């Protein structure tokens, strides 16, 4: 659901989200780097701290971050098709 929201609502309309995803989207809009790479890169310091202080938090968060990041990347090619469908469905 997160990947659908990011790819079909936030990115096409250049909107932002909070947290690391929001920072990743800002960098994507400014520089053009894939949001997934930026999100993963920005999370590295957080995961280093989690590894040192809370290993349970590290394992649970790592899994969630990787799954959501790769889901966002996997659905990215469908943005154009979705926007075309919406334009045809609601503009006629």
PyMOL Python script that loads the backbone (N, CA, C, O; Angstrom):
from pymol import cmd

cmd.read_pdbstr("""\
ATOM      1  N   UNK A   1       0.827  -1.187   0.000  1.00  0.00           N
ATOM      2  CA  UNK A   1       0.000   0.000   0.000  1.00  0.00           C
ATOM      3  C   UNK A   1       0.881   1.263   0.000  1.00  0.00           C
ATOM      4  O   UNK A   1       0.560   2.256  -0.654  1.00  0.00           O
ATOM      5  N   UNK A   2       1.972   1.205   0.731  1.00  0.00           N
ATOM      6  CA  UNK A   2       2.888   2.343   0.754  1.00  0.00           C
ATOM      7  C   UNK A   2       3.449   2.612  -0.637  1.00  0.00           C
ATOM      8  O   UNK A   2       3.498   3.759  -1.080  1.00  0.00           O
ATOM      9  N   UNK A   3       3.866   1.568  -1.317  1.00  0.00           N
ATOM     10  CA  UNK A   3       4.444   1.718  -2.658  1.00  0.00           C
ATOM     11  C   UNK A   3       3.418   2.260  -3.646  1.00  0.00           C
ATOM     12  O   UNK A   3       3.758   3.062  -4.515  1.00  0.00           O
ATOM     13  N   UNK A   4       2.183   1.835  -3.522  1.00  0.00           N
ATOM     14  CA  UNK A   4       1.125   2.339  -4.399  1.00  0.00           C
ATOM     15  C   UNK A   4       0.901   3.827  -4.144  1.00  0.00           C
ATOM     16  O   UNK A   4       0.793   4.612  -5.085  1.00  0.00           O
ATOM     17  N   UNK A   5       0.831   4.209  -2.879  1.00  0.00           N
ATOM     18  CA  UNK A   5       0.631   5.613  -2.549  1.00  0.00           C
ATOM     19  C   UNK A   5       1.770   6.498  -3.030  1.00  0.00           C
ATOM     20  O   UNK A   5       1.539   7.590  -3.549  1.00  0.00           O
ATOM     21  N   UNK A   6       2.991   6.027  -2.859  1.00  0.00           N
ATOM     22  CA  UNK A   6       4.151   6.820  -3.277  1.00  0.00           C
ATOM     23  C   UNK A   6       4.200   6.935  -4.794  1.00  0.00           C
ATOM     24  O   UNK A   6       4.388   8.030  -5.325  1.00  0.00           O
ATOM     25  N   UNK A   7       4.034   5.829  -5.492  1.00  0.00           N
ATOM     26  CA  UNK A   7       4.196   5.825  -6.948  1.00  0.00           C
ATOM     27  C   UNK A   7       3.019   6.416  -7.716  1.00  0.00           C
ATOM     28  O   UNK A   7       3.208   7.023  -8.770  1.00  0.00           O
ATOM     29  N   UNK A   8       1.810   6.245  -7.195  1.00  0.00           N
ATOM     30  CA  UNK A   8       0.650   6.684  -7.967  1.00  0.00           C
ATOM     31  C   UNK A   8       0.035   7.980  -7.454  1.00  0.00           C
ATOM     32  O   UNK A   8      -0.875   8.518  -8.084  1.00  0.00           O
ATOM     33  N   UNK A   9       0.517   8.493  -6.318  1.00  0.00           N
ATOM     34  CA  UNK A   9      -0.038   9.734  -5.810  1.00  0.00           C
ATOM     35  C   UNK A   9       1.042  10.771  -5.497  1.00  0.00           C
ATOM     36  O   UNK A   9       0.973  11.899  -5.984  1.00  0.00           O
ATOM     37  N   UNK A  10       2.018  10.407  -4.704  1.00  0.00           N
ATOM     38  CA  UNK A  10       3.021  11.385  -4.284  1.00  0.00           C
ATOM     39  C   UNK A  10       3.939  11.817  -5.423  1.00  0.00           C
ATOM     40  O   UNK A  10       4.069  13.012  -5.690  1.00  0.00           O
ATOM     41  N   UNK A  11       4.573  10.868  -6.091  1.00  0.00           N
ATOM     42  CA  UNK A  11       5.557  11.210  -7.132  1.00  0.00           C
ATOM     43  C   UNK A  11       4.927  11.894  -8.344  1.00  0.00           C
ATOM     44  O   UNK A  11       5.462  12.907  -8.795  1.00  0.00           O
ATOM     45  N   UNK A  12       3.812  11.392  -8.898  1.00  0.00           N
ATOM     46  CA  UNK A  12       3.272  12.077 -10.083  1.00  0.00           C
ATOM     47  C   UNK A  12       2.845  13.522  -9.827  1.00  0.00           C
ATOM     48  O   UNK A  12       2.936  14.361 -10.724  1.00  0.00           O
ATOM     49  N   UNK A  13       2.386  13.817  -8.623  1.00  0.00           N
ATOM     50  CA  UNK A  13       1.912  15.159  -8.314  1.00  0.00           C
ATOM     51  C   UNK A  13       2.937  15.968  -7.522  1.00  0.00           C
ATOM     52  O   UNK A  13       2.635  17.046  -7.011  1.00  0.00           O
ATOM     53  N   UNK A  14       4.169  15.422  -7.430  1.00  0.00           N
ATOM     54  CA  UNK A  14       5.288  16.091  -6.750  1.00  0.00           C
ATOM     55  C   UNK A  14       4.926  16.515  -5.322  1.00  0.00           C
ATOM     56  O   UNK A  14       5.204  17.638  -4.900  1.00  0.00           O
ATOM     57  N   UNK A  15       4.301  15.588  -4.592  1.00  0.00           N
ATOM     58  CA  UNK A  15       3.960  15.809  -3.190  1.00  0.00           C
ATOM     59  C   UNK A  15       5.015  15.172  -2.307  1.00  0.00           C
ATOM     60  O   UNK A  15       5.857  14.412  -2.787  1.00  0.00           O
ATOM     61  N   UNK A  16       4.974  15.478  -1.014  1.00  0.00           N
ATOM     62  CA  UNK A  16       5.965  14.947  -0.083  1.00  0.00           C
ATOM     63  C   UNK A  16       5.302  14.124   1.002  1.00  0.00           C
ATOM     64  O   UNK A  16       4.105  14.245   1.262  1.00  0.00           O
ATOM     65  N   UNK A  17       6.098  13.298   1.616  1.00  0.00           N
ATOM     66  CA  UNK A  17       5.713  12.484   2.757  1.00  0.00           C
ATOM     67  C   UNK A  17       6.659  12.864   3.891  1.00  0.00           C
ATOM     68  O   UNK A  17       7.598  13.633   3.680  1.00  0.00           O
ATOM     69  N   UNK A  18       6.433  12.354   5.044  1.00  0.00           N
ATOM     70  CA  UNK A  18       7.314  12.653   6.163  1.00  0.00           C
ATOM     71  C   UNK A  18       8.428  11.637   6.284  1.00  0.00           C
ATOM     72  O   UNK A  18       8.392  10.592   5.634  1.00  0.00           O
ATOM     73  N   UNK A  19       9.401  11.927   7.096  1.00  0.00           N
ATOM     74  CA  UNK A  19      10.475  10.995   7.407  1.00  0.00           C
ATOM     75  C   UNK A  19      11.461  10.803   6.276  1.00  0.00           C
ATOM     76  O   UNK A  19      11.671  11.686   5.445  1.00  0.00           O
ATOM     77  N   UNK A  20      12.058   9.626   6.269  1.00  0.00           N
ATOM     78  CA  UNK A  20      13.085   9.318   5.275  1.00  0.00           C
ATOM     79  C   UNK A  20      12.509   9.251   3.869  1.00  0.00           C
ATOM     80  O   UNK A  20      13.194   9.597   2.906  1.00  0.00           O
ATOM     81  N   UNK A  21      11.271   8.816   3.734  1.00  0.00           N
ATOM     82  CA  UNK A  21      10.662   8.780   2.406  1.00  0.00           C
ATOM     83  C   UNK A  21      10.501  10.206   1.875  1.00  0.00           C
ATOM     84  O   UNK A  21      10.742  10.461   0.695  1.00  0.00           O
ATOM     85  N   UNK A  22      10.098  11.123   2.735  1.00  0.00           N
ATOM     86  CA  UNK A  22       9.972  12.523   2.325  1.00  0.00           C
ATOM     87  C   UNK A  22      11.305  13.119   1.910  1.00  0.00           C
ATOM     88  O   UNK A  22      11.389  13.819   0.901  1.00  0.00           O
ATOM     89  N   UNK A  23      12.351  12.844   2.688  1.00  0.00           N
ATOM     90  CA  UNK A  23      13.683  13.326   2.312  1.00  0.00           C
ATOM     91  C   UNK A  23      14.137  12.699   0.997  1.00  0.00           C
ATOM     92  O   UNK A  23      14.738  13.370   0.158  1.00  0.00           O
ATOM     93  N   UNK A  24      13.849  11.420   0.824  1.00  0.00           N
ATOM     94  CA  UNK A  24      14.191  10.751  -0.432  1.00  0.00           C
ATOM     95  C   UNK A  24      13.462  11.352  -1.616  1.00  0.00           C
ATOM     96  O   UNK A  24      14.033  11.473  -2.700  1.00  0.00           O
ATOM     97  N   UNK A  25      12.192  11.736  -1.421  1.00  0.00           N
ATOM     98  CA  UNK A  25      11.430  12.359  -2.501  1.00  0.00           C
ATOM     99  C   UNK A  25      11.963  13.754  -2.819  1.00  0.00           C
ATOM    100  O   UNK A  25      12.024  14.138  -3.987  1.00  0.00           O
ATOM    101  N   UNK A  26      12.349  14.515  -1.798  1.00  0.00           N
ATOM    102  CA  UNK A  26      12.920  15.840  -2.046  1.00  0.00           C
ATOM    103  C   UNK A  26      14.180  15.718  -2.902  1.00  0.00           C
ATOM    104  O   UNK A  26      14.346  16.450  -3.878  1.00  0.00           O
ATOM    105  N   UNK A  27      15.054  14.803  -2.539  1.00  0.00           N
ATOM    106  CA  UNK A  27      16.293  14.621  -3.307  1.00  0.00           C
ATOM    107  C   UNK A  27      15.986  14.121  -4.712  1.00  0.00           C
ATOM    108  O   UNK A  27      16.649  14.517  -5.671  1.00  0.00           O
ATOM    109  N   UNK A  28      14.989  13.254  -4.841  1.00  0.00           N
ATOM    110  CA  UNK A  28      14.583  12.777  -6.173  1.00  0.00           C
ATOM    111  C   UNK A  28      14.104  13.936  -7.030  1.00  0.00           C
ATOM    112  O   UNK A  28      14.478  14.036  -8.198  1.00  0.00           O
ATOM    113  N   UNK A  29      13.284  14.813  -6.467  1.00  0.00           N
ATOM    114  CA  UNK A  29      12.764  15.944  -7.232  1.00  0.00           C
ATOM    115  C   UNK A  29      13.871  16.921  -7.612  1.00  0.00           C
ATOM    116  O   UNK A  29      13.847  17.481  -8.708  1.00  0.00           O
ATOM    117  N   UNK A  30      14.833  17.133  -6.728  1.00  0.00           N
ATOM    118  CA  UNK A  30      15.885  18.109  -6.991  1.00  0.00           C
ATOM    119  C   UNK A  30      16.997  17.588  -7.897  1.00  0.00           C
ATOM    120  O   UNK A  30      17.475  18.298  -8.782  1.00  0.00           O
ATOM    121  N   UNK A  31      17.404  16.338  -7.666  1.00  0.00           N
ATOM    122  CA  UNK A  31      18.575  15.802  -8.363  1.00  0.00           C
ATOM    123  C   UNK A  31      18.203  14.789  -9.439  1.00  0.00           C
ATOM    124  O   UNK A  31      18.900  14.679 -10.448  1.00  0.00           O
ATOM    125  N   UNK A  32      17.115  14.048  -9.242  1.00  0.00           N
ATOM    126  CA  UNK A  32      16.693  13.050 -10.206  1.00  0.00           C
ATOM    127  C   UNK A  32      17.160  11.637  -9.905  1.00  0.00           C
ATOM    128  O   UNK A  32      16.967  10.734 -10.718  1.00  0.00           O
ATOM    129  N   UNK A  33      17.772  11.437  -8.748  1.00  0.00           N
ATOM    130  CA  UNK A  33      18.206  10.093  -8.343  1.00  0.00           C
ATOM    131  C   UNK A  33      16.983   9.285  -7.928  1.00  0.00           C
ATOM    132  O   UNK A  33      16.017   9.843  -7.408  1.00  0.00           O
ATOM    133  N   UNK A  34      17.018   7.983  -8.153  1.00  0.00           N
ATOM    134  CA  UNK A  34      15.905   7.129  -7.748  1.00  0.00           C
ATOM    135  C   UNK A  34      15.645   7.275  -6.252  1.00  0.00           C
ATOM    136  O   UNK A  34      16.570   7.258  -5.440  1.00  0.00           O
ATOM    137  N   UNK A  35      14.385   7.416  -5.911  1.00  0.00           N
ATOM    138  CA  UNK A  35      14.002   7.608  -4.510  1.00  0.00           C
ATOM    139  C   UNK A  35      14.422   6.418  -3.645  1.00  0.00           C
ATOM    140  O   UNK A  35      14.786   6.589  -2.481  1.00  0.00           O
ATOM    141  N   UNK A  36      14.370   5.228  -4.211  1.00  0.00           N
ATOM    142  CA  UNK A  36      14.715   4.018  -3.445  1.00  0.00           C
ATOM    143  C   UNK A  36      16.161   4.062  -2.964  1.00  0.00           C
ATOM    144  O   UNK A  36      16.443   3.757  -1.805  1.00  0.00           O
ATOM    145  N   UNK A  37      17.056   4.435  -3.835  1.00  0.00           N
ATOM    146  CA  UNK A  37      18.468   4.505  -3.454  1.00  0.00           C
ATOM    147  C   UNK A  37      18.707   5.556  -2.384  1.00  0.00           C
ATOM    148  O   UNK A  37      19.495   5.343  -1.462  1.00  0.00           O
ATOM    149  N   UNK A  38      18.037   6.675  -2.505  1.00  0.00           N
ATOM    150  CA  UNK A  38      18.196   7.745  -1.524  1.00  0.00           C
ATOM    151  C   UNK A  38      17.632   7.316  -0.171  1.00  0.00           C
ATOM    152  O   UNK A  38      18.245   7.575   0.865  1.00  0.00           O
ATOM    153  N   UNK A  39      16.477   6.668  -0.174  1.00  0.00           N
ATOM    154  CA  UNK A  39      15.860   6.208   1.070  1.00  0.00           C
ATOM    155  C   UNK A  39      16.774   5.214   1.776  1.00  0.00           C
ATOM    156  O   UNK A  39      16.988   5.316   2.984  1.00  0.00           O
ATOM    157  N   UNK A  40      17.302   4.274   1.044  1.00  0.00           N
ATOM    158  CA  UNK A  40      18.209   3.290   1.643  1.00  0.00           C
ATOM    159  C   UNK A  40      19.461   3.971   2.167  1.00  0.00           C
ATOM    160  O   UNK A  40      19.907   3.668   3.274  1.00  0.00           O
ATOM    161  N   UNK A  41      20.038   4.883   1.397  1.00  0.00           N
ATOM    162  CA  UNK A  41      21.245   5.582   1.814  1.00  0.00           C
ATOM    163  C   UNK A  41      21.007   6.424   3.069  1.00  0.00           C
ATOM    164  O   UNK A  41      21.845   6.439   3.970  1.00  0.00           O
ATOM    165  N   UNK A  42      19.873   7.123   3.134  1.00  0.00           N
ATOM    166  CA  UNK A  42      19.566   7.953   4.292  1.00  0.00           C
ATOM    167  C   UNK A  42      19.318   7.130   5.556  1.00  0.00           C
ATOM    168  O   UNK A  42      19.525   7.619   6.667  1.00  0.00           O
ATOM    169  N   UNK A  43      18.882   5.902   5.392  1.00  0.00           N
ATOM    170  CA  UNK A  43      18.599   5.047   6.544  1.00  0.00           C
ATOM    171  C   UNK A  43      19.839   4.396   7.143  1.00  0.00           C
ATOM    172  O   UNK A  43      19.770   3.849   8.243  1.00  0.00           O
ATOM    173  N   UNK A  44      20.960   4.443   6.451  1.00  0.00           N
ATOM    174  CA  UNK A  44      22.174   3.780   6.948  1.00  0.00           C
ATOM    175  C   UNK A  44      22.583   4.271   8.337  1.00  0.00           C
ATOM    176  O   UNK A  44      22.845   3.431   9.197  1.00  0.00           O
ATOM    177  N   UNK A  45      22.655   5.586   8.615  1.00  0.00           N
ATOM    178  CA  UNK A  45      23.037   6.002   9.967  1.00  0.00           C
ATOM    179  C   UNK A  45      22.048   5.545  11.042  1.00  0.00           C
ATOM    180  O   UNK A  45      22.447   5.205  12.156  1.00  0.00           O
ATOM    181  N   UNK A  46      20.779   5.540  10.707  1.00  0.00           N
ATOM    182  CA  UNK A  46      19.766   5.086  11.660  1.00  0.00           C
ATOM    183  C   UNK A  46      19.966   3.610  11.976  1.00  0.00           C
ATOM    184  O   UNK A  46      19.852   3.198  13.130  1.00  0.00           O
ATOM    185  N   UNK A  47      20.259   2.824  10.965  1.00  0.00           N
ATOM    186  CA  UNK A  47      20.445   1.395  11.182  1.00  0.00           C
ATOM    187  C   UNK A  47      21.751   1.090  11.914  1.00  0.00           C
ATOM    188  O   UNK A  47      21.828   0.108  12.653  1.00  0.00           O
ATOM    189  N   UNK A  48      22.755   1.901  11.721  1.00  0.00           N
ATOM    190  CA  UNK A  48      23.994   1.714  12.496  1.00  0.00           C
ATOM    191  C   UNK A  48      23.716   1.944  13.977  1.00  0.00           C
ATOM    192  O   UNK A  48      24.149   1.160  14.822  1.00  0.00           O
ATOM    193  N   UNK A  49      23.001   3.011  14.290  1.00  0.00           N
ATOM    194  CA  UNK A  49      22.640   3.262  15.689  1.00  0.00           C
ATOM    195  C   UNK A  49      21.747   2.159  16.254  1.00  0.00           C
ATOM    196  O   UNK A  49      21.918   1.742  17.399  1.00  0.00           O
ATOM    197  N   UNK A  50      20.807   1.696  15.456  1.00  0.00           N
ATOM    198  CA  UNK A  50      19.925   0.609  15.910  1.00  0.00           C
ATOM    199  C   UNK A  50      20.722  -0.667  16.145  1.00  0.00           C
ATOM    200  O   UNK A  50      20.443  -1.398  17.096  1.00  0.00           O
ATOM    201  N   UNK A  51      21.702  -0.946  15.302  1.00  0.00           N
ATOM    202  CA  UNK A  51      22.532  -2.138  15.476  1.00  0.00           C
ATOM    203  C   UNK A  51      23.292  -2.079  16.808  1.00  0.00           C
ATOM    204  O   UNK A  51      23.432  -3.084  17.505  1.00  0.00           O
ATOM    205  N   UNK A  52      23.772  -0.892  17.137  1.00  0.00           N
ATOM    206  CA  UNK A  52      24.547  -0.720  18.367  1.00  0.00           C
ATOM    207  C   UNK A  52      23.656  -0.801  19.605  1.00  0.00           C
ATOM    208  O   UNK A  52      24.025  -1.441  20.590  1.00  0.00           O
ATOM    209  N   UNK A  53      22.493  -0.160  19.564  1.00  0.00           N
ATOM    210  CA  UNK A  53      21.679  -0.002  20.767  1.00  0.00           C
ATOM    211  C   UNK A  53      20.490  -0.956  20.873  1.00  0.00           C
ATOM    212  O   UNK A  53      20.167  -1.403  21.973  1.00  0.00           O
ATOM    213  N   UNK A  54      19.843  -1.274  19.780  1.00  0.00           N
ATOM    214  CA  UNK A  54      18.617  -2.085  19.807  1.00  0.00           C
ATOM    215  C   UNK A  54      18.619  -3.065  18.639  1.00  0.00           C
ATOM    216  O   UNK A  54      18.108  -2.746  17.566  1.00  0.00           O
ATOM    217  N   UNK A  55      19.173  -4.227  18.829  1.00  0.00           N
ATOM    218  CA  UNK A  55      19.276  -5.179  17.718  1.00  0.00           C
ATOM    219  C   UNK A  55      17.904  -5.675  17.246  1.00  0.00           C
ATOM    220  O   UNK A  55      17.733  -5.947  16.058  1.00  0.00           O
ATOM    221  N   UNK A  56      16.934  -5.799  18.142  1.00  0.00           N
ATOM    222  CA  UNK A  56      15.590  -6.207  17.714  1.00  0.00           C
ATOM    223  C   UNK A  56      14.977  -5.164  16.787  1.00  0.00           C
ATOM    224  O   UNK A  56      14.370  -5.507  15.772  1.00  0.00           O
ATOM    225  N   UNK A  57      15.136  -3.905  17.135  1.00  0.00           N
ATOM    226  CA  UNK A  57      14.652  -2.813  16.296  1.00  0.00           C
ATOM    227  C   UNK A  57      15.351  -2.851  14.938  1.00  0.00           C
ATOM    228  O   UNK A  57      14.717  -2.625  13.907  1.00  0.00           O
ATOM    229  N   UNK A  58      16.628  -3.130  14.934  1.00  0.00           N
ATOM    230  CA  UNK A  58      17.402  -3.204  13.693  1.00  0.00           C
ATOM    231  C   UNK A  58      16.821  -4.256  12.750  1.00  0.00           C
ATOM    232  O   UNK A  58      16.569  -3.967  11.581  1.00  0.00           O
ATOM    233  N   UNK A  59      16.610  -5.457  13.245  1.00  0.00           N
ATOM    234  CA  UNK A  59      16.136  -6.541  12.377  1.00  0.00           C
ATOM    235  C   UNK A  59      14.724  -6.266  11.846  1.00  0.00           C
ATOM    236  O   UNK A  59      14.456  -6.464  10.660  1.00  0.00           O
ATOM    237  N   UNK A  60      13.837  -5.818  12.711  1.00  0.00           N
ATOM    238  CA  UNK A  60      12.470  -5.540  12.268  1.00  0.00           C
ATOM    239  C   UNK A  60      12.422  -4.376  11.287  1.00  0.00           C
ATOM    240  O   UNK A  60      11.703  -4.443  10.289  1.00  0.00           O
ATOM    241  N   UNK A  61      13.162  -3.327  11.547  1.00  0.00           N
ATOM    242  CA  UNK A  61      13.148  -2.157  10.679  1.00  0.00           C
ATOM    243  C   UNK A  61      13.845  -2.411   9.349  1.00  0.00           C
ATOM    244  O   UNK A  61      13.408  -1.915   8.311  1.00  0.00           O
ATOM    245  N   UNK A  62      14.912  -3.171   9.379  1.00  0.00           N
ATOM    246  CA  UNK A  62      15.630  -3.474   8.143  1.00  0.00           C
ATOM    247  C   UNK A  62      14.722  -4.207   7.165  1.00  0.00           C
ATOM    248  O   UNK A  62      14.680  -3.880   5.979  1.00  0.00           O
ATOM    249  N   UNK A  63      14.008  -5.183   7.663  1.00  0.00           N
ATOM    250  CA  UNK A  63      13.094  -5.935   6.806  1.00  0.00           C
ATOM    251  C   UNK A  63      12.027  -5.016   6.212  1.00  0.00           C
ATOM    252  O   UNK A  63      11.769  -5.069   5.010  1.00  0.00           O
ATOM    253  N   UNK A  64      11.414  -4.185   7.031  1.00  0.00           N
ATOM    254  CA  UNK A  64      10.377  -3.278   6.550  1.00  0.00           C
ATOM    255  C   UNK A  64      10.895  -2.258   5.549  1.00  0.00           C
ATOM    256  O   UNK A  64      10.239  -1.978   4.545  1.00  0.00           O
ATOM    257  N   UNK A  65      12.063  -1.706   5.817  1.00  0.00           N
ATOM    258  CA  UNK A  65      12.631  -0.711   4.919  1.00  0.00           C
ATOM    259  C   UNK A  65      12.995  -1.327   3.565  1.00  0.00           C
ATOM    260  O   UNK A  65      12.721  -0.733   2.523  1.00  0.00           O
ATOM    261  N   UNK A  66      13.596  -2.488   3.575  1.00  0.00           N
ATOM    262  CA  UNK A  66      13.980  -3.122   2.310  1.00  0.00           C
ATOM    263  C   UNK A  66      12.757  -3.518   1.487  1.00  0.00           C
ATOM    264  O   UNK A  66      12.729  -3.296   0.276  1.00  0.00           O
ATOM    265  N   UNK A  67      11.753  -4.097   2.127  1.00  0.00           N
ATOM    266  CA  UNK A  67      10.548  -4.504   1.398  1.00  0.00           C
ATOM    267  C   UNK A  67       9.833  -3.289   0.826  1.00  0.00           C
ATOM    268  O   UNK A  67       9.447  -3.296  -0.343  1.00  0.00           O
ATOM    269  N   UNK A  68       9.651  -2.241   1.636  1.00  0.00           N
ATOM    270  CA  UNK A  68       8.942  -1.062   1.131  1.00  0.00           C
ATOM    271  C   UNK A  68       9.749  -0.350   0.046  1.00  0.00           C
ATOM    272  O   UNK A  68       9.172   0.117  -0.937  1.00  0.00           O
ATOM    273  N   UNK A  69      11.054  -0.257   0.202  1.00  0.00           N
ATOM    274  CA  UNK A  69      11.883   0.416  -0.803  1.00  0.00           C
ATOM    275  C   UNK A  69      11.850  -0.315  -2.135  1.00  0.00           C
ATOM    276  O   UNK A  69      11.702   0.306  -3.187  1.00  0.00           O
ATOM    277  N   UNK A  70      11.987  -1.622  -2.091  1.00  0.00           N
ATOM    278  CA  UNK A  70      11.978  -2.367  -3.349  1.00  0.00           C
ATOM    279  C   UNK A  70      10.582  -2.441  -3.961  1.00  0.00           C
ATOM    280  O   UNK A  70      10.454  -2.545  -5.181  1.00  0.00           O
ATOM    281  N   UNK A  71       9.536  -2.390  -3.139  1.00  0.00           N
ATOM    282  CA  UNK A  71       8.175  -2.328  -3.684  1.00  0.00           C
ATOM    283  C   UNK A  71       7.954  -0.999  -4.401  1.00  0.00           C
ATOM    284  O   UNK A  71       7.323  -0.959  -5.458  1.00  0.00           O
ATOM    285  N   UNK A  72       8.475   0.092  -3.825  1.00  0.00           N
ATOM    286  CA  UNK A  72       8.377   1.400  -4.486  1.00  0.00           C
ATOM    287  C   UNK A  72       9.099   1.347  -5.835  1.00  0.00           C
ATOM    288  O   UNK A  72       8.577   1.840  -6.835  1.00  0.00           O
ATOM    289  N   UNK A  73      10.275   0.762  -5.870  1.00  0.00           N
ATOM    290  CA  UNK A  73      11.041   0.657  -7.111  1.00  0.00           C
ATOM    291  C   UNK A  73      10.358  -0.261  -8.114  1.00  0.00           C
ATOM    292  O   UNK A  73      10.371   0.016  -9.313  1.00  0.00           O
ATOM    293  N   UNK A  74       9.765  -1.343  -7.642  1.00  0.00           N
ATOM    294  CA  UNK A  74       9.108  -2.315  -8.518  1.00  0.00           C
ATOM    295  C   UNK A  74       7.880  -1.715  -9.209  1.00  0.00           C
ATOM    296  O   UNK A  74       7.617  -2.020 -10.372  1.00  0.00           O
ATOM    297  N   UNK A  75       7.129  -0.868  -8.504  1.00  0.00           N
ATOM    298  CA  UNK A  75       5.917  -0.288  -9.074  1.00  0.00           C
ATOM    299  C   UNK A  75       6.158   1.006  -9.848  1.00  0.00           C
ATOM    300  O   UNK A  75       5.245   1.508 -10.504  1.00  0.00           O
ATOM    301  N   UNK A  76       7.361   1.547  -9.782  1.00  0.00           N
ATOM    302  CA  UNK A  76       7.660   2.815 -10.454  1.00  0.00           C
ATOM    303  C   UNK A  76       7.362   2.800 -11.957  1.00  0.00           C
ATOM    304  O   UNK A  76       6.848   3.797 -12.462  1.00  0.00           O
ATOM    305  N   UNK A  77       7.654   1.732 -12.696  1.00  0.00           N
ATOM    306  CA  UNK A  77       7.359   1.754 -14.135  1.00  0.00           C
ATOM    307  C   UNK A  77       5.864   1.837 -14.463  1.00  0.00           C
ATOM    308  O   UNK A  77       5.507   2.160 -15.596  1.00  0.00           O
ATOM    309  N   UNK A  78       4.996   1.558 -13.508  1.00  0.00           N
ATOM    310  CA  UNK A  78       3.555   1.572 -13.769  1.00  0.00           C
ATOM    311  C   UNK A  78       2.928   2.953 -13.597  1.00  0.00           C
ATOM    312  O   UNK A  78       1.728   3.112 -13.820  1.00  0.00           O
ATOM    313  N   UNK A  79       3.717   3.955 -13.203  1.00  0.00           N
ATOM    314  CA  UNK A  79       3.174   5.300 -12.977  1.00  0.00           C
ATOM    315  C   UNK A  79       2.494   5.855 -14.220  1.00  0.00           C
ATOM    316  O   UNK A  79       1.372   6.357 -14.145  1.00  0.00           O
ATOM    317  N   UNK A  80       3.160   5.768 -15.348  1.00  0.00           N
ATOM    318  CA  UNK A  80       2.611   6.338 -16.580  1.00  0.00           C
ATOM    319  C   UNK A  80       1.299   5.651 -16.968  1.00  0.00           C
ATOM    320  O   UNK A  80       0.339   6.321 -17.350  1.00  0.00           O
ATOM    321  N   UNK A  81       1.253   4.331 -16.873  1.00  0.00           N
ATOM    322  CA  UNK A  81       0.038   3.591 -17.217  1.00  0.00           C
ATOM    323  C   UNK A  81      -1.115   3.976 -16.305  1.00  0.00           C
ATOM    324  O   UNK A  81      -2.247   4.135 -16.763  1.00  0.00           O
ATOM    325  N   UNK A  82      -0.834   4.124 -15.020  1.00  0.00           N
ATOM    326  CA  UNK A  82      -1.878   4.495 -14.070  1.00  0.00           C
ATOM    327  C   UNK A  82      -2.405   5.891 -14.355  1.00  0.00           C
ATOM    328  O   UNK A  82      -3.618   6.102 -14.359  1.00  0.00           O
ATOM    329  N   UNK A  83      -1.519   6.845 -14.593  1.00  0.00           N
ATOM    330  CA  UNK A  83      -1.958   8.207 -14.874  1.00  0.00           C
ATOM    331  C   UNK A  83      -2.739   8.294 -16.181  1.00  0.00           C
ATOM    332  O   UNK A  83      -3.688   9.071 -16.284  1.00  0.00           O
ATOM    333  N   UNK A  84      -2.351   7.511 -17.171  1.00  0.00           N
ATOM    334  CA  UNK A  84      -3.094   7.466 -18.430  1.00  0.00           C
ATOM    335  C   UNK A  84      -4.486   6.911 -18.199  1.00  0.00           C
ATOM    336  O   UNK A  84      -5.461   7.440 -18.732  1.00  0.00           O
ATOM    337  N   UNK A  85      -4.592   5.851 -17.411  1.00  0.00           N
ATOM    338  CA  UNK A  85      -5.894   5.256 -17.086  1.00  0.00           C
ATOM    339  C   UNK A  85      -6.783   6.263 -16.369  1.00  0.00           C
ATOM    340  O   UNK A  85      -7.960   6.397 -16.702  1.00  0.00           O
ATOM    341  N   UNK A  86      -6.233   6.969 -15.390  1.00  0.00           N
ATOM    342  CA  UNK A  86      -7.015   7.952 -14.648  1.00  0.00           C
ATOM    343  C   UNK A  86      -7.469   9.090 -15.567  1.00  0.00           C
ATOM    344  O   UNK A  86      -8.609   9.546 -15.474  1.00  0.00           O
ATOM    345  N   UNK A  87      -6.589   9.542 -16.441  1.00  0.00           N
ATOM    346  CA  UNK A  87      -6.925  10.631 -17.356  1.00  0.00           C
ATOM    347  C   UNK A  87      -8.054  10.220 -18.295  1.00  0.00           C
ATOM    348  O   UNK A  87      -8.966  11.006 -18.551  1.00  0.00           O
ATOM    349  N   UNK A  88      -7.997   9.003 -18.806  1.00  0.00           N
ATOM    350  CA  UNK A  88      -9.032   8.515 -19.719  1.00  0.00           C
ATOM    351  C   UNK A  88     -10.344   8.310 -18.968  1.00  0.00           C
ATOM    352  O   UNK A  88     -11.413   8.668 -19.464  1.00  0.00           O
ATOM    353  N   UNK A  89     -10.260   7.734 -17.773  1.00  0.00           N
ATOM    354  CA  UNK A  89     -11.455   7.396 -17.015  1.00  0.00           C
ATOM    355  C   UNK A  89     -12.209   8.638 -16.521  1.00  0.00           C
ATOM    356  O   UNK A  89     -13.439   8.664 -16.539  1.00  0.00           O
ATOM    357  N   UNK A  90     -11.484   9.650 -16.087  1.00  0.00           N
ATOM    358  CA  UNK A  90     -12.140  10.773 -15.444  1.00  0.00           C
ATOM    359  C   UNK A  90     -12.220  12.040 -16.300  1.00  0.00           C
ATOM    360  O   UNK A  90     -12.925  12.978 -15.928  1.00  0.00           O
ATOM    361  N   UNK A  91     -11.539  12.091 -17.403  1.00  0.00           N
ATOM    362  CA  UNK A  91     -11.568  13.295 -18.235  1.00  0.00           C
ATOM    363  C   UNK A  91     -12.513  13.184 -19.405  1.00  0.00           C
ATOM    364  O   UNK A  91     -12.651  14.139 -20.169  1.00  0.00           O
ATOM    365  N   UNK A  92     -13.164  12.061 -19.571  1.00  0.00           N
ATOM    366  CA  UNK A  92     -14.119  11.891 -20.681  1.00  0.00           C
ATOM    367  C   UNK A  92     -15.511  12.176 -20.240  1.00  0.00           C
ATOM    368  O   UNK A  92     -16.443  12.084 -21.039  1.00  0.00           O
TER     369      UNK A  92
END
""", "prot")
cmd.dss("prot")
cmd.show_as("cartoon", "prot")
cmd.util.cbc("prot")
cmd.orient("prot")
